Amino acid sequence: MPCRLVISLLASGEELRATALKRLASQLGPVVLYSEPLAFPGAAFYAPEMGPGLNRRVAAFAGPRLPGDLAPVKRLCLDLEAELAKEGRRTVNLDPGLLSKNTLVLATRKYNDHRMELAPGIFGEVALHYRRGSYQGLPWTYPDYAHGELNELLGQMRPRLLWSFEQERGQGEQA
């Protein structure tokens, strides 16, 4: 089943986030949706490393993706985070996932018993499942994915992005 690649870009400033997005697009293809800044309720946890004023934007990339694409994208994101780090601290946090008609699967380096190893040191986690008209969190889902602005955005993206692959393919042929 085709999925839509989405990447959360967490940062305190637009300049670093824009640099990261440009680099991601050069490797992953065109961005078809880029959200407005979203509040990030977990900012206090990341503030010692990344500084104050953190917010998130979500980018969705063109073309259908397959589950096997997620681990290489996570590696790309980790490399980019390291490249943009200052004094050993991340300036941007990049979290890739695959949004499907039924789920959002996020990639992480952290093992847990509900995560599946996709590649050495990279795990996939079903973070949301679609039920009764919206994406629903699971017991382990990060709160900002389970509720609020980010969850609402993903729900709005679902009909706009998941079934537009044919249209994108047609535009690519015209170019």
VMD Tcl script that draws the C-alpha trace (Angstrom):
set ca {
  {0.00 0.00 0.00}
  {1.49 3.37 -0.93}
  {2.27 5.80 1.85}
  {3.06 9.49 2.04}
  {6.44 10.44 3.48}
  {6.05 13.11 6.16}
  {8.83 14.65 8.22}
  {8.42 16.69 11.37}
  {10.96 19.52 11.57}
  {11.40 20.73 15.15}
  {13.52 23.86 15.61}
  {13.52 27.26 17.27}
  {14.34 29.24 14.14}
  {13.13 29.23 10.57}
  {16.59 29.62 9.01}
  {17.90 26.26 10.23}
  {14.61 24.56 9.47}
  {14.63 26.01 5.94}
  {18.18 24.74 5.42}
  {17.15 21.28 6.57}
  {14.04 21.29 4.37}
  {16.04 22.34 1.31}
  {18.53 19.52 1.88}
  {15.74 17.00 2.45}
  {13.96 18.05 -0.74}
  {17.19 17.71 -2.74}
  {17.42 14.07 -1.59}
  {13.77 13.07 -1.28}
  {11.98 15.07 -3.97}
  {9.53 17.95 -3.99}
  {7.59 19.06 -0.94}
  {3.86 19.00 -1.65}
  {2.72 20.35 1.72}
  {4.53 22.41 4.35}
  {2.55 23.29 7.45}
  {2.41 26.49 9.41}
  {4.33 26.38 12.72}
  {2.64 24.16 15.29}
  {2.96 24.48 19.04}
  {5.23 21.86 20.56}
  {4.12 20.78 24.04}
  {7.35 18.85 24.69}
  {9.55 21.93 24.29}
  {10.78 21.83 27.90}
  {12.28 18.37 27.34}
  {14.30 19.49 24.29}
  {15.13 23.03 25.46}
  {18.42 22.12 27.22}
  {19.74 20.70 23.95}
  {17.98 22.83 21.32}
  {17.17 26.06 23.13}
  {13.90 27.88 23.83}
  {11.06 28.75 21.47}
  {10.75 25.40 19.75}
  {7.94 24.73 17.34}
  {7.24 22.16 14.68}
  {6.42 22.19 10.99}
  {5.49 19.14 8.98}
  {6.59 18.56 5.39}
  {4.96 16.03 3.08}
  {6.93 14.82 0.08}
  {5.78 13.95 -3.44}
  {5.21 10.45 -4.62}
  {4.14 7.21 -3.04}
  {6.59 5.51 -0.69}
  {6.88 1.93 0.48}
  {7.57 0.80 4.05}
  {11.13 -0.17 3.10}
  {11.87 3.50 2.37}
  {11.51 4.58 5.99}
  {14.82 3.33 7.44}
  {17.02 5.02 4.78}
  {15.09 8.26 5.26}
  {15.66 8.07 9.03}
  {19.41 7.62 8.40}
  {19.38 10.65 6.10}
  {17.61 12.67 8.82}
  {20.12 11.58 11.47}
  {23.04 12.57 9.22}
  {21.46 15.96 8.53}
  {20.78 16.57 12.25}
  {24.46 15.85 12.97}
  {25.62 18.10 10.15}
  {23.51 21.03 11.37}
  {24.45 20.54 15.04}
  {26.40 23.24 16.85}
  {28.83 22.39 19.63}
  {27.49 18.83 19.72}
  {23.87 19.91 20.17}
  {21.12 19.48 17.64}
  {19.62 22.62 16.19}
  {16.89 20.75 14.35}
  {15.12 17.48 15.13}
  {13.87 15.57 12.09}
  {11.33 12.81 12.61}
  {10.23 10.92 9.49}
  {7.13 8.83 9.18}
  {4.91 7.16 6.63}
  {1.29 8.24 6.56}
  {-1.09 5.70 5.08}
  {-4.82 5.43 4.80}
  {-4.82 3.49 8.06}
  {-1.69 4.39 10.05}
  {1.19 6.70 10.78}
  {4.43 4.77 11.27}
  {7.30 6.77 12.78}
  {10.98 5.86 12.61}
  {13.15 6.01 15.72}
  {16.50 4.81 17.02}
  {15.04 3.86 20.38}
  {14.07 0.23 20.90}
  {10.91 -0.73 22.74}
  {8.92 -3.94 22.76}
  {6.19 -2.47 20.55}
  {8.64 -1.39 17.85}
  {9.93 -3.42 14.92}
  {13.52 -3.19 13.72}
  {13.43 -1.97 10.13}
  {17.21 -1.89 9.69}
  {20.09 -2.18 12.17}
  {19.37 0.40 14.88}
  {16.26 1.83 13.19}
  {12.82 0.91 14.49}
  {9.33 1.52 13.19}
  {6.41 2.30 15.46}
  {2.75 2.45 14.56}
  {1.97 5.72 16.32}
  {-1.54 6.36 15.00}
  {-4.30 4.30 13.45}
  {-7.33 5.63 11.61}
  {-10.63 4.77 13.23}
  {-14.06 6.39 13.33}
  {-13.07 9.33 11.13}
  {-9.77 10.35 12.70}
  {-6.29 9.18 13.59}
  {-6.23 7.70 17.08}
  {-3.25 7.35 19.37}
  {-2.10 4.10 20.92}
  {-0.91 3.66 24.53}
  {2.69 4.57 23.55}
  {1.91 7.41 21.13}
  {3.60 10.72 21.92}
  {0.89 13.06 23.29}
  {1.36 15.71 20.58}
  {0.76 13.09 17.88}
  {-2.26 11.63 19.69}
  {-4.06 14.94 20.32}
  {-4.11 18.57 19.30}
  {-2.76 20.50 16.33}
  {-0.43 17.85 14.93}
  {-3.08 15.12 15.03}
  {-5.59 17.47 13.38}
  {-3.07 18.37 10.66}
  {-2.42 14.70 9.86}
  {-6.16 14.12 9.64}
  {-6.51 17.04 7.22}
  {-3.58 15.76 5.16}
  {-5.06 12.30 4.77}
  {-7.65 12.98 2.04}
  {-5.57 15.72 0.37}
  {-2.39 13.72 0.01}
  {-2.99 10.01 0.07}
  {-5.06 9.82 -3.06}
  {-3.20 12.44 -5.11}
  {-0.46 10.09 -6.33}
  {-2.07 9.67 -9.77}
  {-2.26 13.43 -10.23}
  {1.42 13.84 -9.25}
  {2.42 11.11 -11.69}
  {0.58 12.94 -14.47}
  {2.27 16.25 -13.64}
  {5.69 14.58 -13.64}
  {5.06 13.23 -17.13}
  {4.16 16.70 -18.39}
  {7.31 18.34 -17.06}
}
mol new
graphics top color blue
foreach p $ca { graphics top sphere $p radius 0.5 }
foreach p [lrange $ca 0 end-1] q [lrange $ca 1 end] { graphics top cylinder $p $q radius 0.2 }
display resetview
